[in-house]
Amino acid sequence: MVGIVQVFVVLLIVVSFAMVVGVPVILATPGEWEKSQSIVWSGAGVWSALVILTGIFNVVPA
């Protein structure tokens, strides 16, 4: 069970880093928001799901 939590935390860190770097670049580039809007929303959904799953697996007893 601890291994699953560690995998979720690593994935959460990777997705967070990608969002911190990628979203400002997308918003600063002219015309890029219209093309990449679905990618940003998908990334936000994946990040939210990882936060919830990490919390659930962290609370569930082994």
C-alpha positions in Angstrom: 0.0 0.0 0.0 2.9 2.3 0.8 4.3 1.8 -2.7 1.0 2.9 -4.3 1.1 6.1 -2.3 4.7 6.8 -3.3 3.8 6.2 -7.0 0.9 8.7 -6.7 3.1 11.3 -5.0 5.8 11.0 -7.7 3.1 11.3 -10.4 1.6 14.3 -8.6 5.0 16.0 -8.5 5.7 15.4 -12.2 2.2 16.7 -13.2 2.6 19.7 -10.9 6.0 20.6 -12.4 4.6 20.2 -15.9 1.6 22.4 -15.1 3.8 25.1 -13.4 6.1 25.3 -16.4 3.6 24.7 -19.2 0.5 26.8 -18.2 2.3 30.2 -18.1 4.1 29.4 -21.4 0.7 28.6 -23.0 -0.9 31.7 -21.5 2.0 34.0 -22.6 2.2 32.8 -26.1 -0.3 34.7 -28.4 -3.0 32.4 -29.8 -1.8 29.3 -28.0 -4.6 29.3 -25.4 -7.2 28.5 -28.1 -5.1 25.5 -29.3 -4.0 24.1 -26.0 -7.1 24.8 -23.8 -8.1 21.1 -23.7 -4.6 20.1 -22.7 -4.6 22.5 -19.7 -8.0 21.4 -18.6 -7.0 17.7 -18.9 -3.9 18.4 -16.9 -5.9 20.1 -14.2 -8.3 17.1 -14.1 -5.4 14.6 -13.8 -3.8 16.7 -11.1 -7.1 16.8 -9.1 -7.6 13.1 -9.5 -4.1 12.4 -8.3 -4.7 14.6 -5.2 -7.9 12.8 -4.4 -6.4 9.3 -5.0 -3.3 10.1 -2.9 -5.5 11.3 -0.1 -7.7 8.2 -0.2 -4.8 5.7 -0.4 -3.0 7.6 2.4 -6.0 7.3 4.8 -7.0 3.7 4.0 -5.3 1.3 6.5 -2.9 -1.3 5.1 
